[in-house]
Amino acid sequence: MLTRLIRAAALFTTVAPLVGVIVHHQPRLLAVAIESLVLAGPAAWVVEQHLVDPIAPQRVSAQQTERLLELLERTQFTHLQAALHRCAVQHAREAPGADDTENTRAALATALHNLGNRLREVGRYREALHAHEEALGLRRELAGQYPARHTPDLANTLHNLGTDLGELGRYQEALNATEEALGLWRELAGREPARHTPDLAHSLHSLGVNLGALGRHQEALNATEEALGLWRKLAGQHPARRTPDLARSLNSRGANLWELGRYQEAFNATEEALGLRRELAGREPARHTPDLAHSLNSLGVNLGALGRHQEALNATEEALGLWRKLAGQQPARHTPDLAQSLNSRGVDLWKLGRYQEALDAHKEALGLWRKLAGQQPARHTPDLAGSLNNRGASLWALGRHQEALDAHEEALGLRRKLAGQQPARHTPDLAQSLHSRGASLGELGRYREALDAFEEALGLWRKLAGQHPDRHTPDLARSLSNCAITLCQLACHDEELERRTEVVVRWRILARRDPDQHQDSYQREQDRLAGHFARHNREPDEARRAEENLAHRLGRET
């Protein structure tokens, strides 16, 4: 009967609580229920939450726990896995001699390590961190006593600890843990390459993620490319096992290249990853559909950066359909992905001029981010700020300028705090919020306040463009244009023309580095500058002379 009820729950969700009640009163049926759930597959996911509560160490023996975990190993029922791993930890604590022998301490460390991994998968990051920290203490002690046997375990727990810290927004601590793990994996892979090269590649990938989170994008790309080289070789040797790792590494390379402003290269890497993930998701949808959705999101971002906005929207909407389904099945794990996909859809719609639809998407995303940031502020406050900024942009485009200003000022307050805590990561976002605030103030006729916001943003973009010229010089040029427009509104025409001249020179520098990408923008701004000089009754040649003089001065300063 229990098996029939679980099958029925896949069609009629109101049946699911009854399964939990039966198992709660008859714990011996837990194994039957889990076996039936695995056979029913993801369609019966609603039953999972009702089977978690009956799981307790006094009801499930150590042997039963081990068998059920083996049964669930390749399934997506991560909440059940987490509950069973918690039982495994308790059984390991209660094992005879748990504090005295190498084997019992190692077993407890393994149980804690596995529990941490499952807790992270269901979005319980602080609990995951606590489990991994306890495992790390045990494994440091064991590796100190028996290095040959336990150093790989120590490195593995350091790697996972770094992942937990990253999920909690503690990026410098995450980097420290990852770098320590990487040092161990390099040494181990040097001694046993066949066994530990995959571990080294995983650690390099994590290093790239943590460096990127700290705004150190070139270093992140270097780490990712080293990992990619290893994964290409490993996937050639073991395609069935290592192709998912290769696809993930390609996706990460695309993200690093995008951060550096190398959009075509980023698109190429992401497109290759997408092709691999479509094939993988076709074979194993439960396992690889989230990765496919991630690659579709990334493809949309890259297409947008290349100006291919309708194609970007198509990719984003395909991803959004996948995330809605996944978030319905596993809300704790995939609601952030759904919210991000809604943000991406809003941006794509905005770029196509479909502002009301963009606002609707951003409103839905904002509701999700507010809830998530309330639950996990360190992780999701940056997402909330970004969503507020996007909502403000849509309101601005619809002419609702006071509402837009309100949204931008809330985002600005959050981003000032974030940039104070982590300047490398959040200063570009702070500059963007200052730009948005200035635009809204300008539309409300508050030009002096708008200029103050634009000038503050300009100072930040100058610094950022000095650090990452390929990525941030276009931002600097746009910021200069905003200042010039506002100076014109304030009748400060000499300063206006100085700013407009620098816009031309900045695009000129970019065009000389990459003519294919920037020559058209440079020519367009040159023509505009000549027009602005003419409107202020200046001689036509003055624009050219002003450009040459400023280019010479900037070149000398550089």
C-alpha positions in Angstrom: 0.0 0.0 0.0 2.8 2.4 0.9 4.3 2.0 -2.6 1.0 2.8 -4.2 0.6 5.9 -2.0 4.0 7.2 -3.1 3.1 6.7 -6.7 -0.2 8.5 -6.2 1.6 11.4 -4.5 3.4 12.1 -7.8 -0.1 13.0 -9.2 -2.0 14.2 -6.1 0.3 16.1 -3.7 -2.3 16.0 -0.9 -1.4 12.3 -0.5 2.2 13.0 0.5 1.6 13.9 4.2 -0.2 10.6 4.7 3.0 8.8 3.8 4.9 10.7 6.5 2.2 9.8 9.1 2.4 6.1 8.3 6.2 6.0 8.5 6.2 8.0 11.7 4.0 5.5 13.4 5.7 2.5 11.8 9.4 3.3 11.5 10.2 -0.1 10.1 8.5 1.0 6.9 11.1 3.8 6.3 13.3 1.6 4.1 10.3 0.5 2.0 9.2 4.1 1.6 12.7 5.3 0.5 13.0 2.4 -1.9 9.6 3.3 -3.4 10.6 6.9 -3.6 13.8 6.1 -5.5 11.8 4.0 -7.9 9.2 6.7 -8.4 12.0 9.3 -9.1 11.8 13.1 -9.1 8.0 13.0 -9.9 7.4 12.0 -6.3 9.7 14.7 -4.8 6.8 16.1 -2.6 7.0 12.9 -0.5 10.6 13.6 0.5 10.0 16.3 3.1 7.5 14.1 4.9 10.0 11.3 5.2 12.7 13.5 6.8 11.1 13.9 10.2 10.8 10.2 11.0 14.6 9.8 10.5 16.4 9.6 13.9 19.4 7.6 15.1 17.2 5.7 17.6 14.9 4.6 14.8 17.5 3.9 12.0 20.5 1.7 12.9 24.0 2.4 11.7 23.7 -0.5 9.2 20.3 0.7 7.9 21.7 4.2 7.6 24.6 3.0 5.5 22.3 1.0 3.2 19.8 3.8 2.7 22.6 6.2 1.9 23.9 3.8 -0.8 20.4 3.6 -2.2 20.0 7.4 -2.4 23.6 8.1 -3.6 22.8 9.0 -7.2 19.4 10.6 -6.6 18.4 14.3 -6.0 16.8 13.6 -2.7 19.3 15.6 -0.8 17.2 16.4 2.2 16.8 12.7 3.0 20.5 12.3 2.4 21.3 15.1 4.9 19.0 13.6 7.5 20.6 10.2 7.1 24.1 11.6 7.3 23.2 13.3 10.5 22.3 9.9 11.8 25.6 8.6 10.6 27.4 11.3 12.6 25.5 10.3 15.7 26.2 6.6 15.2 29.9 7.5 14.7 30.0 9.5 17.9 28.5 6.6 19.9 30.8 3.9 18.4 32.9 2.1 21.0 36.3 3.8 21.4 35.2 6.8 19.3 37.8 9.1 21.0 40.6 6.6 21.1 41.4 4.9 17.8 42.6 6.1 14.5 39.8 4.3 12.7 36.9 5.5 14.8 38.2 9.1 14.7 38.6 8.8 10.9 35.0 7.4 10.6 33.6 10.4 12.6 35.6 12.8 10.5 34.2 11.2 7.3 30.6 11.3 8.6 31.0 15.0 9.5 32.5 15.8 6.1 29.7 14.0 4.2 27.1 15.7 6.4 28.6 19.1 5.6 28.5 18.4 1.9 24.8 17.4 2.0 23.8 20.4 4.2 25.5 22.7 1.7 23.5 21.1 -1.1 20.2 22.0 0.6 21.3 25.5 1.3 22.1 25.2 5.0 25.5 26.8 4.7 26.2 27.7 8.4 25.4 24.1 9.5 27.6 22.8 6.7 30.4 25.0 7.8 30.2 23.8 11.4 30.2 20.2 10.3 33.3 20.8 8.1 35.1 22.7 10.8 34.7 19.8 13.2 35.8 17.4 10.5 38.8 19.6 9.8 40.0 19.5 13.4 39.9 15.8 13.4 41.6 15.4 10.0 44.4 17.9 10.9 45.2 15.8 14.0 45.1 12.5 12.0 47.2 14.0 9.1 49.7 15.1 11.7 50.0 11.6 13.1 49.5 9.6 9.9 50.3 11.9 6.9 50.4 9.3 4.2 46.9 8.0 5.0 45.1 11.3 5.9 46.6 14.2 4.0 44.2 13.7 1.1 41.3 13.8 3.5 42.6 16.9 5.1 42.9 18.6 1.7 39.4 17.5 0.7 37.9 19.0 3.9 39.8 22.3 3.4 38.5 22.5 -0.1 34.9 22.0 1.1 35.4 24.4 4.0 36.4 27.0 1.4 33.3 26.4 -0.6 31.1 26.9 2.6 32.9 30.1 3.4 32.3 31.4 -0.1 28.6 30.6 0.0 28.5 32.7 3.2 30.2 35.6 1.6 33.4 35.2 3.6 35.6 35.3 0.5 39.0 36.0 1.9 38.7 33.2 4.4 37.5 31.0 1.6 40.5 31.9 -0.5 42.8 31.1 2.5 41.3 27.6 2.9 41.4 26.9 -0.8 45.0 28.0 -1.2 46.0 25.7 1.7 44.2 22.8 0.0 45.8 23.6 -3.3 49.2 23.4 -1.8 48.5 19.9 -0.5 46.9 18.7 -3.8 49.9 20.0 -5.8 52.2 18.0 -3.6 50.0 14.9 -3.8 49.5 15.1 -7.5 53.2 15.4 -8.0 53.7 12.1 -6.2 50.6 10.2 -7.6 49.3 12.0 -10.7 46.9 9.3 -11.8 45.1 9.5 -8.5 45.3 13.2 -7.5 45.3 15.2 -10.8 41.5 15.5 -10.7 41.7 16.8 -7.1 44.3 19.3 -8.2 42.0 20.5 -11.1 39.0 20.8 -8.7 41.1 22.9 -6.3 42.3 25.2 -9.1 38.7 25.7 -10.2 37.8 26.7 -6.6 40.8 29.0 -6.5 39.5 30.8 -9.6 36.0 31.1 -8.1 37.4 32.7 -4.9 39.8 35.0 -6.7 36.9 36.2 -8.9 34.7 36.8 -5.9 37.4 39.1 -4.6 37.6 41.0 -7.9 41.0 39.5 -8.9 39.8 38.5 -12.3 43.1 38.0 -14.2 44.4 35.7 -11.4 41.1 33.9 -11.5 41.4 33.4 -15.2 45.0 32.0 -14.8 43.8 29.5 -12.3 40.8 28.5 -14.4 42.9 28.0 -17.5 45.3 25.8 -15.6 42.4 23.7 -14.4 40.9 23.6 -18.0 44.1 22.2 -19.4 44.0 19.4 -16.9 40.2 18.7 -17.5 40.7 18.5 -21.3 43.3 15.9 -20.8 41.3 13.9 -18.3 38.1 14.1 -20.3 40.0 12.8 -23.3 41.0 9.8 -21.2 37.7 9.3 -19.4 34.9 11.1 -21.2 32.0 9.6 -19.4 33.4 10.6 -16.0 35.2 13.9 -16.7 33.1 15.6 -19.4 30.9 17.3 -16.7 34.1 18.7 -15.1 35.3 19.9 -18.5 32.0 21.7 -19.2 32.1 23.4 -15.8 35.6 24.6 -16.3 34.7 26.0 -19.7 31.7 27.8 -18.2 34.1 29.3 -15.5 36.6 30.4 -18.1 33.8 32.2 -20.0 32.8 34.0 -16.7 36.4 35.1 -16.1 36.8 36.4 -19.6 33.5 38.3 -19.4 34.7 40.0 -16.2 37.8 41.1 -18.1 35.8 42.5 -21.0 36.8 39.8 -23.5 33.3 39.1 -24.6 33.8 37.2 -27.8 36.2 34.8 -26.1 33.8 34.4 -23.2 30.9 33.6 -25.6 33.1 30.9 -27.4 33.9 29.2 -24.1 30.3 29.3 -22.9 28.9 28.0 -26.1 31.3 25.0 -26.0 30.2 24.3 -22.4 26.5 24.6 -23.4 27.0 22.0 -26.2 28.5 19.5 -23.7 25.8 20.1 -21.1 22.9 19.7 -23.6 24.3 16.3 -24.4 24.8 15.4 -20.7 21.3 16.6 -19.7 19.8 14.6 -22.5 21.3 11.5 -21.1 20.9 12.2 -17.3 18.3 15.1 -16.9 18.0 14.8 -13.1 21.8 15.3 -12.7 22.7 17.7 -15.4 19.6 20.0 -16.0 20.8 22.6 -13.4 24.2 22.8 -15.2 22.4 23.2 -18.5 20.3 26.0 -17.1 23.5 27.7 -15.7 25.1 27.6 -19.2 22.0 29.0 -20.8 22.1 31.9 -18.3 25.8 32.5 -19.1 25.2 32.3 -22.8 22.4 35.0 -22.5 24.8 37.3 -20.6 27.5 36.9 -23.2 25.1 37.4 -26.1 23.9 40.6 -24.4 27.4 41.9 -24.0 27.9 41.3 -27.8 24.7 43.3 -28.5 22.7 40.2 -29.6 19.8 41.0 -27.3 17.0 38.9 -28.9 19.2 35.8 -28.9 20.1 36.6 -25.3 16.4 36.7 -24.3 15.8 33.4 -26.1 18.6 31.7 -24.1 17.5 33.4 -20.8 13.8 32.3 -21.3 14.9 28.7 -21.9 16.9 28.8 -18.7 14.0 30.4 -16.8 11.7 27.6 -17.8 14.2 25.1 -16.4 14.7 27.0 -13.1 11.0 27.4 -12.4 10.7 23.6 -12.6 13.8 23.0 -10.5 12.9 25.6 -7.8 9.4 23.9 -7.6 11.1 20.6 -6.8 13.9 21.9 -4.6 13.2 25.5 -3.4 16.0 25.8 -0.9 18.6 24.9 -3.5 17.2 26.6 -6.6 15.2 29.6 -5.6 18.4 31.8 -5.9 18.9 30.4 -9.4 15.3 31.3 -10.3 15.6 34.8 -8.9 18.8 35.3 -10.9 17.2 34.0 -14.1 14.3 36.4 -13.6 16.8 39.3 -13.2 18.5 38.2 -16.4 15.2 38.1 -18.3 14.3 41.6 -17.0 17.7 42.9 -18.3 17.2 41.3 -21.7 13.6 42.7 -22.0 14.9 46.2 -21.0 17.5 46.2 -23.7 14.8 45.3 -26.2 12.7 48.3 -25.0 10.0 46.1 -23.4 10.1 48.0 -20.2 6.8 47.0 -18.5 7.6 43.3 -19.0 11.1 44.0 -17.7 9.6 45.6 -14.6 7.3 42.6 -14.0 10.3 40.3 -14.1 12.3 42.5 -11.8 9.4 42.8 -9.3 9.1 39.0 -9.1 12.9 38.6 -8.7 13.0 41.4 -6.0 10.4 39.6 -3.9 12.5 36.4 -3.9 15.8 38.3 -3.2 14.3 40.2 -0.2 13.3 36.9 1.4 16.6 35.3 0.6 18.6 38.3 1.9 16.6 38.2 5.1 17.6 34.5 5.6 21.2 34.8 4.5 22.3 38.5 4.4 26.0 37.9 3.8 25.3 35.8 0.7 22.3 37.5 -0.8 22.5 41.2 0.0 24.5 41.9 -3.2 21.8 40.1 -5.1 19.1 42.3 -3.4 21.0 45.5 -4.3 21.4 44.4 -7.9 17.7 43.6 -8.1 16.8 47.0 -6.7 19.0 48.7 -9.2 17.4 46.7 -12.1 13.9 47.6 -10.8 14.9 51.3 -10.7 16.1 51.1 -14.3 12.8 49.8 -15.5 10.9 52.4 -13.5 13.1 55.1 -15.0 12.5 53.9 -18.5 8.7 54.0 -17.8 9.0 57.6 -16.7 8.3 56.8 -13.0 11.4 58.8 -11.9 10.6 59.3 -8.2 10.0 55.5 -7.7 13.1 54.9 -9.7 15.1 57.2 -7.3 13.7 55.4 -4.3 14.8 52.0 -5.6 18.3 53.4 -6.6 18.8 55.0 -3.2 18.0 51.8 -1.3 20.4 49.9 -3.6 23.1 52.6 -3.1 22.9 52.3 0.7 23.4 48.6 0.5 26.3 48.9 -2.0 28.1 51.6 0.0 28.2 49.2 2.9 29.3 46.2 0.7 32.0 48.2 -1.0 33.4 49.3 2.4 33.6 45.6 3.4 34.9 44.2 0.1 36.1 47.0 -2.2 37.6 44.9 -5.0 34.3 43.0 -5.4 31.7 45.7 -4.9 33.2 49.0 -6.1 32.0 48.6 -9.7 28.4 48.0 -8.3 28.7 51.1 -6.1 29.7 53.2 -9.2 26.8 51.8 -11.1 24.4 52.7 -8.3 25.8 56.2 -8.2 25.2 56.5 -11.9 21.6 55.3 -11.6 20.9 57.7 -8.8 22.3 60.6 -10.9 20.1 59.7 -13.8 17.0 59.7 -11.7 17.9 63.0 -10.0 18.5 64.5 -13.4 15.1 63.5 -14.7 13.6 65.2 -11.6 15.4 68.4 -12.4 17.8 68.1 -9.5 20.9 68.7 -11.6 23.4 69.8 -9.0 22.7 66.6 -6.9 22.8 64.6 -10.1 26.3 66.1 -10.9 27.5 65.2 -7.4 26.5 61.6 -7.9 28.0 61.4 -11.4 31.3 62.9 -10.3 31.6 60.5 -7.4 30.9 57.6 -9.8 33.5 59.1 -12.2 36.2 59.0 -9.5 35.5 55.3 -8.9 35.5 54.5 -12.7 38.9 56.3 -13.2 40.4 54.1 -10.5 38.8 50.9 -11.9 39.8 51.7 -15.5 43.4 52.2 -14.3 43.3 48.7 -12.8 41.3 46.9 -15.6 41.4 49.1 -18.7 39.8 46.7 -21.1 36.8 46.1 -18.9 36.2 49.5 -17.3 37.3 52.2 -19.8 33.9 52.0 -21.5 32.3 52.6 -18.1 34.7 55.5 -17.6 33.7 57.0 -21.0 30.0 56.6 -20.2 30.5 58.2 -16.8 32.3 61.2 -18.5 29.3 61.5 -20.8 26.9 61.6 -17.9 28.9 64.4 -16.3 29.0 66.3 -19.6 25.3 66.2 -20.1 24.6 67.4 -16.5 27.2 70.2 -16.9 25.4 71.3 -20.0 22.1 71.5 -18.1 23.9 73.6 -15.5 25.3 75.9 -18.3 28.9 75.0 -17.4 29.9 74.6 -21.1 33.7 74.8 -20.8 33.8 71.9 -18.3 31.2 70.1 -20.4 33.4 70.2 -23.5 36.4 69.0 -21.5 34.5 66.0 -20.4 33.2 65.3 -23.9 36.7 65.6 -25.3 38.0 63.0 -22.8 35.1 60.6 -23.9 36.6 60.7 -27.4 40.1 60.1 -26.2 39.1 57.2 -24.0 37.4 55.5 -27.0 40.4 56.3 -29.1 42.7 54.4 -26.7 40.3 51.4 -26.8 40.0 51.6 -30.6 43.8 51.4 -31.0 43.9 48.3 -28.8 41.0 46.6 -30.5 39.8 48.3 -33.7 37.2 45.7 -34.5 35.3 46.1 -31.3 35.8 49.9 -30.6 36.5 51.8 -33.8 32.8 52.5 -34.5 32.3 53.9 -31.0 35.4 56.1 -31.4 34.2 57.5 -34.7 30.7 58.1 -33.4 32.0 60.1 -30.4 34.4 62.1 -32.6 31.4 63.2 -34.7 29.4 64.1 -31.6 32.3 66.1 -30.2 32.5 68.2 -33.4 28.7 68.8 -33.2 29.0 69.9 -29.6 31.8 72.3 -30.4 29.8 73.8 -33.3 26.7 74.3 -31.1 28.8 76.4 -28.7 30.1 78.5 -31.6 33.6 77.0 -31.7 35.6 76.5 -34.8 35.4 73.0 -36.3 39.1 72.4 -35.9 39.0 73.1 -32.2 37.5 69.7 -31.5 40.3 67.9 -33.3 43.0 70.1 -31.5 41.4 69.5 -28.1 41.4 65.7 -28.8 45.0 65.7 -29.8 46.1 67.9 -26.9 44.3 65.7 -24.3 45.5 62.5 -25.9 49.1 63.8 -25.7 48.7 64.8 -22.1 47.1 61.5 -21.0 49.7 59.5 -22.9 52.4 61.5 -21.1 50.8 60.9 -17.7 50.4 57.2 -18.5 
